[in-house]
Amino acid sequence: MVLLHVLFEHAVGYALLALKEVEEISLLLPQVEECVLNLGKFHNIVRLVAFSPFSSSQVALENANAVSEGVVHEDLRLFLETHLPSKKKKVLLGVGDPKIGAAIQEELGYNCQTGGVIAEVLRGVRLHFHNLVKGLTDLSACKAQLGLGHSYSRAKVKFNVNRVDNMIIQSISLLDQLDKDINTFSMRVREWYGYHFPELVKIINDNATYCRLAQFIGNRRELNEEKLEKLEELTMDGAKAKAILDASRSSMGMDISAIDLINIESFSSRVVSLSEYRQSLHTYLRSKMSQVAPSLSALIGEAVGARLIAHAGSLTNLAKYPASTVQILGAEKALFRALKTRGNTPKYGLIFHSTFIGRAAAKNKGRISRYLANKCSIASRIDCFSEVPTSVFGEKLREQVEERLSFYETGEIPRKNLEVMKEAMVQAEEAAAEITRKLEKQEKKRLKKEKKRLAAIALVSSENSSSTPEEWEETPKKKKKKQKPQEAPLENGMEDPSVSFSKPKKKKSFSKEELVSSDLEETAGSGSLPKRKKSLPREEPVSDPEESGNKKIPKKKRKLSPKEEPLSRGPEEAAVSKSSGSKKKKKLQKLSQET
C-alpha cells in the first residue's frame, strides 16, 4: 500500500502531513473540496506527522530562496530523511511546486506528485495550519508570513546600486519623450515666430538653435551690425549670421507687439532649457550604460543598447533572449502580421538604428543584422553575469562586426571567434585586475579616513571623561598641599606650630632652659619645674615683639639647621626669636644668684 504524505512549506517551518484513505480521496475530489472548509472533516483525512520550525528569520529566508529556486536545502533534506519511511518505493510525496518536487525526486529518490488532490489538500492545510500545529496562533502565523515576505522581497531587489538597470529604462524612456516634446514645441515656436520673421525658418534648420535665435533677436527691426558677433556665436557660422542680418532688413513678416514678443521669448527660453536638460540626461545615460552594460554600449552604442534593455524589461531578460529574438526585438507587430498573412518576416527591429546596418548594402542588411544580433546577445550575457564590468569584450565584438562588414564588401576573411575571445579574455583579466586595484586603494583610503575619524572621536570623548567633577575636586587639594608651607606665618607674626614642630628633630632643638623660663613669672614660688616641662611639650614661647625690639639682639646665640631656615619668614621674625632667647637667659642668671 502506497503511503501518501504532503510537504507544506510555511514561514515558520516545514510540516509533513499524512493522508488517510488515499484511494477514496483521489476518486472523490468534489467531496475533498467541501471538506477543506470544515475543520472537523479535514481532520478526518489529514494528520500532522512532523513539524520542523525555523530557528531564525535568516534560516527561513535561506529556505524560502532555496524552495523558490527549486533547490533542496539541507534543512529540508534532513527533515524528509528523518520523518519519511525508509522504504522509498512505498512513499508518495505531494508537493505544491513542481520544481522542488523534481529536485526531491532526483536527489532523495521519493516519488513526488503535484496538482489535483494535492493542491486541494494544501489549500486546506494553508487554511487550518494554525490549528494543526500546537502552540501556533493565527496572529503569529500571519506575522511570520509578513516578515518573511518583506525579507524575501528585499533580498530579491537588493542589487548593486551602481549596476541597476531600472535607471537606464527610465532615462531612455524620458529621453524619447523629451525628443518628441522638444520637436513639438520647436515647431510651435517656428510657427509662432514665423509670422514676424518667416525667412529665419529657411536659414536655420536646428530646432534648439532656432529657439535661441528667436529668444535673442526678438523684434527683427532692432537687429543691427552690433549684434552680428552674438549671432555668429549662436549659429557658429558667419555666413548664416550675415544672411540672418540681411533677411531681417528685407523681411516680409508682419509687425508684432511687445506683449506677443514677451510670450514668444518666454516659451523659447523654456524650449531651450528643455533641450539643455536633454543633453545632460544623455550624458547621464552614457555614464550609467558604461557602468551597467559596458560591452553592449561599446558594441552597439548607448542609445540603442538602452532601448534594447528597456524593451526587454531588464538586462537579465535581455541576456536570456536568444539571438533570433534580439534581432527582431521591437518589430513584434510586423512579425505577427507577417505570420498571419504568410508574408516575409522582418529582418531587424531596434538594432536597425545601429550604424552597421545603415552602412551595409541592401542585399547584406539581413545578414549583418543577424550577425549583429548574435554579438549583442553575447555582450548582454557578459554584462549581466560578469562580476567586474569591462568594455573589452564589447570592443572586440565590435571589431568582429567591422571585419564581417568588410568581408561582405571586399571578401577579406575575418578572424575566428575563438582567437578574438582569447585575446579579449587576456585583456579583460588585466582590466579587471586594474579595476580591483583601484577599488582596493579607494577602500584603504576610506578605512584610513574612518580610523582617523574614530580616533578623533575617542580623543574627544577621553578628554570629556577625564574632566569629571571628582578630578576637578582633586586638583584644588593638590594645590592646597603645595601652598601649606607658604601659609605658615599667622596674622600676629608668629609661626604656625604645625609647621615648626612637624618633624621630631625640631622638638629636640629647643633646650630645657627655654621651656622652663617661659612660665617662671607664673610659678616663681613653686619648685615644680620638671612637671611644667611635661605639661607644655608643644607650646612655643614667644615674647612680646615690642619689648624685644627695645633691646639689643646678640649676633649668634644658636645655629639653625638648614631644614629650619626656610621656615623663618624674613628678618623681623628672626630678630624676634633671638631677642626672646636672650631675655630668657638673663632671667635664668638672676634666678640662680637669688638661690
N, C-alpha and C positions, 0 to 999 in steps of 0.2 A: 504494500500500500504506500503510495506516494504521500509524503507529508508536505503540506503547503504552508510556507512561512512568508511573512510580509515584512520587508525592511522599510522603516519610516524614519526619515531624517528630519529632526526638529532643531530649533535654535538652541534648545537646552541639552540635546544629546541624541544618541541613536536608540531606537526602540525596535525590538524584534517581536512580532506577534504571530501566533499560530491560529489557523483557521480550522474550525470543526466542520465536518460533513462537506468535504471539498466537492465531491461529485454532485451532490444536490445543489450546492451553491452555484456551480458552473451552469447547471441546467435552468435554474430559476433566477435569472438576472433581474426581472422586474420586482420580485419579492425582496431581493437584496437591496435594491434602490429604496424600497419602502422601509426596510429595517434600519437603514443608515440613520434616518432621522430620529428613531426611537432608541434611547439608550439601553432600555431593558432588553429589547430584541437584539440589539447589536452585541450585547454581552454574551448572548447565547451562541453567536457564531465566531466571535473573536476573543482571544485570550492573550494577555501580555505574558510573554516568555521571559524577556530580559530587557533591561534599560540601562544604558551607559551614559551618564551625564558628562558634559564637557567640564574640564577643570577650570577653565578661564575663558574669557571672551576672545583672547588671541587664538586659543586652540579651536574654538568654534569657528572663527574666521578662516583658519587654515583648512579645516574640514569642509567648510562651505565652498571654498575655492577649488578644493580637490574634486568635490562632487560635481560642481558646475563644469569643470574641465574633463570630466569622465575619467578621473584617476582614483584608484583605490588607495585611500590614506592608510597609514599604519594603524591608527586607532580603529578604523573600520575593519581592517583585516583581522586584528586581534579579537575584536568583538564577534565577528562572524565565526571565526575558527573556534572560539570558546563556547558559544551557545548553540551553534548548529550541530546536528548529529554528525558523527564521524563517517557514516556511510553516505557519500555524496550523491550516489545514484538514486537514492530513495528520497532526496530532498529537492523540492521545487521552491525557489525563492522568488517572490514577487517584488518588483521594484517599480518606482514611478518613472525614472529616466532611462530610456533605452541605452544611452551611452555608458552610464555607470553599471547597468546590467551586463553589457558586453564585456566591460573591463573585469567585473567579478567572475564571469563565466570563464574568461581567458586566464586569469591569474589564480583563482581559487578552485575552479572546476565545478562550481554549483550551477545547476540549470536555472536560468532566470526567465521570468515571464513578465510582460508588461501589457497594459491595456485590458479592456474587457472588465471582468470581475475585479481584478486587482485595482483598477482605477476607482471603482465604486467603494471598495473596502478602504483604500487610502483616503478617500473623501470622508468616510465615516470616522476613521482614525483621527484625521485632522480636526474634525468637529468635536469629538469626545476625548481628545488626548489628555486634557487636564483631569478627566475623571478616571482614566485608565491608570495613570501614574500616581502613586501615593505621595502626598506632600507637595504636589504641584497644583497651584491655583490658576484660574483663568487669567487673573491680573498679572501674575508673574510670567506666565507663558507669553502674554501679549508684550510685556516689557522686554523679554528676551528676544522676541522676534523683531521688535522695533530697533533694539540696539544692534543686533546682527545685521539687519537690513541697512542701517546707516553705515556701519563699518565696512560692509561688503561693497556698497556703492562708492564710498570714499576711496576704497582700495582700487576700484576699477578705474576711477577717473584721476588717480594720483600718478601723473606722468612727470617727466622733466619739464619744468616751466619754460626752459629755453627751446624746447622742441615740441611745442603744442601746435598742431595744425589747424585748430579752430580759428586762431587769429588770421591765418592765411585765407581761410574760407571767407571770413567776414571782410577782410581787406580787399580781396579781388571782387567780391560782390559790390562793395561800396565803390570801388574804382570804376566798375562798369556802369553803375548808376550815376556816378558823377560825370562820366563821359557823355551819357545821354542828356543829363540835365544841363551841362555846360553847352552842349551843342544846341539844345532848345533855347536856352537863354541868349546865346550869342546870335542866333537867328532873330530873336525878338529885338535885340539891340540893333542889329543891322537894319531891320525893317523900320524901327522907330527913328533911329538917327538918319536913315536914308532919305527921309522926307526933307531934311535940311541939307545933307551933303551926300547926294547919291553917287558921285564919282569915286568916293572913298572905297566903296564895295569892290569895284573892279581892280583897284590898285592893291588892296590888302586882302589876302586870302585867309590868313590865320585868324581864328576867332579871338584868341586871347590878345593878340596884337591889335586887332580892330577895336576891342573894348578899351584897351589902354589909350589908343589914339582918340577915340570918342570922348573919353574922360579928360584927356589933355587939351584937345582942340576947343571943345565947347562950341562957341559961335565962330563960324568959319570966317566971318568978316574981320575978326580980331587976329587972325593968323598973319604973321609978317616974317620978315627976314631974321628978326631976333630969335624967333622960336625954331629956326631951321636946325640948329645944333641939337636941340632936345628931340626934334623929330628924327634926326639921324640915329640918336641913341635908342629910341623906341623901335624904329624899323630895322636898325642895323644895316641900312643900305642908303647911301647918299642919293642914288638915282630915284628911289621911291620917295624919299623925303622931298626932293625937288619937285617931283611930279605931284605930290600932295599939295605943295605950296602953289604951284601953277593952277591946279584944278580948283583950289579954293577961290582963286580970283575970278575964274570964269565959270563958276558952278551954276547949274540950272535949278538948284534946290530952293525951296520956299524958305521964307524967313521964319524964325522961331522965337517964342517969347522966353523970358528969363526963367519963369517957373517951370516951363517944359524942359529947359536945359538942366535945371537943378535935378529934376526927376530922372532924366536920362543919365546924367553923371552919377547919381546915387546908385542906379541899377547897374551901370557899367562897373562901378567900384566893387559891387557885390560879385559880379561875374568874374572879375579879376582876382578877387580873394578866393573864390572857389577854384579857379584854375591853379593858383599858387598852392592851395591845400591839396589839390590833386597831385601836384609834383612831389610834395612832402610825403603824401601817402604812398606814392610809387616808390620813393626811396625807402620807406619803412618796409614795404612789401619785399623789396630786394634783399634787405638785411635779414628779414625773417626767413625767406627762402634759402638764403645761404646757411642759416642755422639748422633748419628743419630738413630740407631736401637739397643739399648742395650738388649732388650728382645730377639730379633731374634738371635743376636750373642751369647747370653748366652744359647739359646736353641740348635742351630744347628752349631754354630761356625762362626767365622768372614768370612772365605773364602767362604763357601757355602752360607751364608746369603748375602754376597756381590754379588755373582753370580746370586742369585735369583732376587735381586734388579736390577742388570744390565740387565738381560734378560727380566724382566717385563717393564723396561724403567724408573721406578721411584718407590719410596716406596709407593706413593699413588696408583699407578696402581697395585702394588702387594697386597696392602690392599683391593682393590676392587675385586680381583680374588677370586672365591670360592675355597674350599679346593681341589676339584677334579682337577681343573686347576693347582693349585700349585703342586700337586702330579706328573703330567706329564710335568711340565714346563721344557723345554729343550729336550723333546723327541717328538717333533711335527712330524718329518719325520716318525718315527716309528709308531706314532698314525695314520697318514693318510694312510700310507702303509697298516696297519692292517685293516683300514676301507675299503680300496679299494679292498684288497684281501680277506676280511672277515676272517681275522686271529685273533689271540689273541692280544689284545691291550697291550701296555707297562704298567708295574706296577709302574715305577718310572722314573724320569728324572734327574734333577740336584741334588735332595736330595739323590740320590744313594751314593754320596760322603760322606754323614754323617756316623758317626761310628755306629749309631744304626742299620742301615740296614746291615752293614757288620757283626755285632755281632749276628744278628738274624739267625735262622735256615732257610734252603732253603724253607721249606713249610710255614714259617711265614714272609718271606720278603715282600710279598704283603700286608699282614695285618698291619705290623709295618710301612710300607711306607704310607699307608692310614691314620693311626693314627698320624704319624709324620707330614704329610701334613696338617691335621686338626689343630694341635698345632702351626705349622708355620703360618697358616692363622690368628689365634688368636693373636699371638705375633706381626705380622706385623701391624695388626689393632691397637693394643695397642700402638706400637711405633709411628704410623702415627698420631694418634689423641690425644695422651696424651700431656698435657702442660709441665709437668716436666718429663724428661726421666729417667727411672729407670730400673734396670735389675732384680727386684724382681719377676715380673711375668714370665720372661724367665727362671729363676732358678726353680720356682715352676712347670712350664710346663715341664722342663727337668726331674724333679723328677717324674712327671706323666708318661713320656715316659719310664723312667727306671722301674717304677713299672709295666707298661704294658708289657715290655720286660721280666721281671721276671715272670709275670703271664703266659706268653706263655711257659716258660720253666718249672716252678715249680708249677703253678696253684694257687699261692698266690693271693688273691683277692685284687686289688688296691683300693685306696681311691676314693671317688666320686669327681667329678669335682667341685661341689658346696662347699664342705668343703675346698678343696685346694684353691679355689678362695677367699673365706672369709679370710683365713689366709694371702693370698697374698695381699689383699686389706688393711688389718691392717698394715702389714709391709711396703707396698707402701706408706701409709699415713705418717708413721714415717720417711721413707726415704725422701719423698717429703718435709716434714717439716724441716728436717736437711739440705736438699739442699737449700731450700728457706732461711733458717737462714744464711747459708754460703754466699749466694748471697747478702743478706741484709748487712752483715758485709763488704763484698767487696765494695758494693755501698756506705756505710758510709765512709769507708776509702778513696774511690775515691772522695767523696764530701768534706771530710776534706782537702785532698791534693789540691782540686780545690779552696777551700776557702783560704787556705794559699797562693796559687799562686796569686789569685786575690788581697789579702791583700798586698802582696809584690809589686804587680804592682801598686796598688793605692798609697802605701807609696812612691814609686819611683816617680810617677807622681806628688804627692803633693810636694815632695822636689824640683822637677824641676820647678813646678809652683810657689813655694814660692821664689825662687831665680830669680825674674823678674828684669828688669832694673830699675823700679820705686823704688823697695826696695833697690837696690844697690845704688840709689841716696840718699835715706833717711838715710842710715847708716852713711855716712860721715857727714851729717848735725848734727846728734846727737853727733858725736864725737867732732865737732867744738864747739857745745854749752858747752860741758864739759870742753873744753880746753880754753875757753874765760877767766876765772879768772886767769889762769896761764900765759896768754899772756898780762897781764895788764901793766908791765913796758915797756916803749918805749926805743928807742936806746940811747937817750941822758940822760937816768937815771930818767926821770920824770914819774909820774904815769899817767895812762890813765884817762882823766876826766870822760869818760862814766862809768868807774868802781867806781871812788871815789865819784861821785855825783849821783849814781844810785838810792839812797834812799833819801827821803825828810828829814829825821832826820839828815843826814850828812851835809846838807846845813846849818842848824841851828847851828851846832857845831862851825863854823867859826865866830869869833867876828867881830863887825863893825870896830873896830880899825885896824884889819889886812886888811880888804878890803880897808880902806881909805889910809893906809900907802903905799900901792902898787903903787900909782900914785902921791905921794907927789912931787917928783922931777919934773914931767912934769907940774903940776898945783900949783906951790909954791905961786904965786901972786893972784890967784883967790880964792874966798871964796865959791865956789860951791862944797863943799864936799858932801852934801847929794845927789846931782844929780849924782855924779860919782858912788855912791853906786848902783843906778838903772841901770846905763849903763853897768856895768860888773857884772851881777849876777852869772855867771857860770865860770868865769876865776879864776884859782887858782894861785895866785902869788907865784913864787918860785925864790929865789935869786940865784946868781951865786955860784955854788959849790966851786969855787976856793977861793972866798972871805970868804965864811963861814968856810972854812977849817982852816984859819989862826987864827980865834977867838975861845975862849973857849965856850963850849956848856954848858948851865945850866943843872943841873941834872933833875929838874922837873918843867916844865912850864905848861903843860896841860896834863891831863889824857885822854888817848884814850879809847873809849868804846871797849868792847870785839869784837863787829862786825867790827870795823875799823882796829883792829890789823892785821888780816890776809891779809889786802890789802897792807901793807908795805912789801917791798922786801929787807930784810937784814938790817944790822946795818948802812950801808952807807946812805941809804935813810932816816933812822930815824934821823941821825946826821944832814943831810942837812935841814930837816924840822924844827928841833929845833933851829939851828943857824939862819935861816931866821926869825923865830919868835922873837928871842932876838934882832936882829938888828932893826926890825920894832918898837919895844917898845922903844929903845933908841932914835930913830928919833922922836917919838911922845913926849918924855920928852923934847928934845931940842926945838921943835916947841911950846910947852906950855910955856917955860921960855921966849922965844922971844916975845910972845904975851902978 
